Amino acid sequence: MQPKPNALAGRLKRGKGEIGLTSGAARTYHHTGENLSDRFGGNRLQQQGDSLVGGAIGAITRHIRAHDLMPGDRLPSEAALSRELNVSRSVVREAFRSLAAMQIIELATGKRATVAQIDHGAMGLMIEHGVHTDQISIQQIYDVRRTIETRIVTLAALRRTEDEAAAINARAAAMRASMGDEAALMEHDIAFHAALAQASRNPVFALLVGAFQGITRQTWPPGWRSRTTDEAREVMIATHEGIAAAVAAGDPARADTLMAVHFDESVRALLTAGMA
């Protein structure tokens, strides 16, 4: 009879908020692992290690949910989790590293792991990987951004505070003031779009806009340089100023129209630069 998958992987249980790896399941895994490895031609020790780390990752994330842990709250120590899950500390340590790479937890030398604030870093790395391995095109990125950011600017016009409207206007003004400094202008442009996402009052939009920043820093310079006339560059700056004014005026229709114009013009600039 073929061994049950849940016995091979190490059955995790929950009771009274505690999550652990049962010793019986662990014994079953050791007894059956060699036969499974022989059958599928894999490395038994590697399969065992991967399964244990994966089980630990799942147990830790369930622990966060079961105990209603919030950003900044501390997780149990490596030693405590090692005992609770009946795995080695190296397995827990590897699970911690994986969760930190996904930015689900934060690690600091000499301190207990804590629950992390949501962050766009992991998503941004995935998008950049997709672009650099030709699984995602720049034009597809801008198609998604156009869809997302027209919605963002609509919500920002409806929901922004006076302080947020002022900050968005200040970013547009900083863009105009930086027209002779390409690097500074790019950073003000990126911050302009981030400020709009913040004003939308939807943290998912802020995550998505943040995740595109790495690619934007690679596509923005060629796009700007492809605008070879003062008139073309003025159109870009003026469009941002118009978006800021529409948001400040609470005019979602005008803001949506200008954002669509901005992305259409940006795609044309990238086509001219040979990037889309």
N, C-alpha and C positions, 0 to 999 in steps of 0.2 A: 504493500500500500504506500502511495506517495505521501511524505510527511506534510502536515498541514502548514500552510505558509505562516500563519500567525505564531505557531510554535517555533518555526525557524527564525523568524525575525525577532523574537523576544517579546512576549505578550506584556503590554503595559496595562496596569490597573489603576483605578482611582478610587479612593475611599476616604471620606471625611476631608476632602480637599487635598489629600496626599496622593502623589503619583509615584509608582514604583515599578521595577522590573521584578517579576516573581522568580524566585530561585528555581521553581520547577520548570518554568519556561526556559530559563537559562540552561538548565541541565539538558532539556530536550534538544535545544539548539546544538549543544556540543555533541550530543550523540548522533544527530542526523546530518550535521553540516558536511561531514566527509563524503557521505553517499551522494548528497545533492551536488557537491563540487565535482565528484567523479562523473556524475551523469551529464552535467552541463559543461564540463571542461574548464571551469573557473578556478581561481585560487581560493582555497577554503578560508585561509586566514584573512585575506583581503575582504572576502564576502562577509565574514563575521565582523570584522572591524567596521566596514561600511554600514552594516545593519545596526550595530550597536550605537554608532554615532548618530545615524538617522533616527533611531529610537529615542536617543537622549535629546536630540533637537525637538522632536515632537513632544516629549515629556516636559521640557522646559517651557515651550510655548503654551502648553496646556496649563502649566503651573501659573504662568502670568495671568491667563484668563480666569482660572479657578479662584485665585486669590485677589482678583480685581486690582492688580498692580498697575500703577500709573507711571508716566515718565519720571525718572529720578528715583523710583522705589528700588530697593535692593533685592537681589535674588539670593537664594541660599548659597553658601560657599561651595567651592569645588568638592571639598571633603564631605559635606553634608549631602550633596547630590550624588556623589559616588556611592555613599552608603545607601541612600534612598533608592537608587536605581540599580544597585548591585552590579556596577560596572567600575572599571578603573578610573582614576582621576585623569589619566591621559585621554580617555574617551570623553569625559565631561569637558576637558580643556579644548578638545577639538570641536565639540558641539558649540562651546562658547565662541570660539573663533569664527565658526561658520555663521552663527547668529549675529556676531559683530560685523562681519563682512556684509550681511544683508541689512545692517543698521537697525536690527530689532533690539539689540542690547548694546551697552557701551562698556568697554573694558578699560581699566586704569591700573597701572602697576601698584601692587600693595593694597588695593581696595576691592571690595566686593563688586561684582557685575551689577549694573543697574539697567532698568528699562529705558530705552532710548526714545527721544522725540522722533516723530516721523521726519524723514529727510529724503530729498530727491536723488541723493548720490548713487544708490544702487541702480535705480531706474535709468539714470543718465548714462552709467557705464554700459548698461544693456543696449541702449539706443546707439551709443557710439560704436559698440561692437557690431551691431547690425549693419551700420553704415560702412564701417571699414572692411567688413567681410562680404559686402555686396548683397546683403539680405534685405536691406532697406535703402531706398534711394533718397537723395536730398529733396527731390520734388515731392515724394511721398511725405517726408517730414513736414514740408511747408504746406501741403494739403491738409494734414492733420492740424497743424498750428493755426491755419486760417479758420478752420471750423471751430476750434476751441477758443481762439482769441476773439472772434466776433461775439461769441456768447459771453466771454469774460467781460468785454468792454460794455456790453449791454447791462450786465449785472452791476458792474462798477458804477455806471451812470445812475442806477437806481438805489444803490446801497452805500456808496462812499460817504465817509464823514467829511467834514470841512477840512480837517487836518490831512486826510488822505488826498482830497482834491488838490490841496496846496502842494503836497509832496509830488503828485503827478505833474502838476504844472511846473514845479521846480526842476524836475528831471528833463522836461521838454526844453526849458530855458537853458539848462546846462548843456544839452545837446547842441543848441545853436551857438553857445559860447565856445564850444569845443570843436567847431568845424575844421579848425586848422590842426587838430591833434587827433589823429585817427584812433589811437588806442583809447584815449579818454572818451571820445565820442561813442565808441563801441560799448564801453562799460556803462555810460549813461543810458544808452539805448536799451541794453539788457536790463538795467535797473528800472527803466520806465515800464517795461512789460511786466516785470516782477511786481511793481507797485500796483499796476492794474489788477493783477491776479489777487493780490492781497485785498484790494478794495472790493473784489467780487464776493467776499465773505464765504468762499468755498475753498477749504484747504486742499481739496483734490486738484483744483485748477492751479493752485500755487505749486503743488508737487510737479504737475505736468510741465508747467512753464519752466520751473527750475531744472527739470530733467533734460530739457532741450538746450540748456545754456552751453554745454560743452561743444555740441555741434554748431551752435550759433557762433561761437568764438572762432570756429574754423571757416565758416561760410561768409561771415560778415565782412571781413577785409576785402576779399575779391569782389563781393557784391558792391561795396562802397566804391572801390576803384573803377568798377565798370561804369559808374556814373561819371562820365568824363567831362561833363559840362557843369558850370555853376548852376544853370537852370535845373538840371536833373537832381543835383544835391539839395537845392533849395526846396524842390517838391517833397523830398523825403522829410526834411526838417519841418516844413510847414504842415505836412500831414500829421506828424506827431503832435505839433502844437494844436492842430484842429481837434484831434482826438482828446487831448487834455482839456480843451475848452468845452467840448461836448459833455464830457464826464462832469466837469465842474458845474455846467448848466443843467445837469440832470436830464440830458436829451439822449436816450438810448438809441433811437433810430439814427440820429446823426452820427453817433459814436460807432455804431455797427457799420454804417456805410463807409466811413473813413477807414476803419480797420480793414474792411474788405479791399478797398482801394490800395491801402498800404501793402497788403500781402500780394495782390496782383502785380503791383509795381516791383516788389521785391523778387518775385519769381522771374519777371522779365529781366531784372538786373543779373540774376544768377544764370539765366540762359545766355545772356550776353557774355558772362564770364566763363561759360562752358561748364557750369557746375550743376545744371539741372536738365 
